[in-house]
């Protein structure tokens, strides 16, 4: 069964979705899905409460790492990319090429980019820390403007 909660943030409302195993999704308000796919709203679900607390601490600059159970759904390749994303240090950015090299798939830069774009757990699995090889911000499901704000927050600006 899936549950969800919606919390306010400086970047707009954030929807957090979880199963009894862990967080399954974190999306900004621009994400659209059918309400029946979200599950049951349960603001007091233990995983959702902890995710909310950790996200609030992140936005308050009191947390740099997340310690949440994750229940990722995707292909093995996607999960490998998403796991690699969690290794990008707070306040740093990596290119898609660096990410592809980390998973020992240096020729799979585009596939890594596609998997990165399908990451269902924004912020906690920090796909916002991946930029183009030229140093420019590239697409972000939450919007490039939000990506820029998240990167500035992490760099203390």
Secondary structure, 3 states (H helix, E strand, C coil): CCEEEEECCCCCCEEEEECCCCEEEEEECCCCCCHHHHCEECCCCHHHHHHHHHHHHHHCCCCCCCCCCECCCCCHHHHHHHHHHCCCCCCCCEEHHHHHHHCCCCCCHHHHHHHHHCCCECCCCCHHHEECCCCCCCCCCCCHHHHHHHHHHHCCC
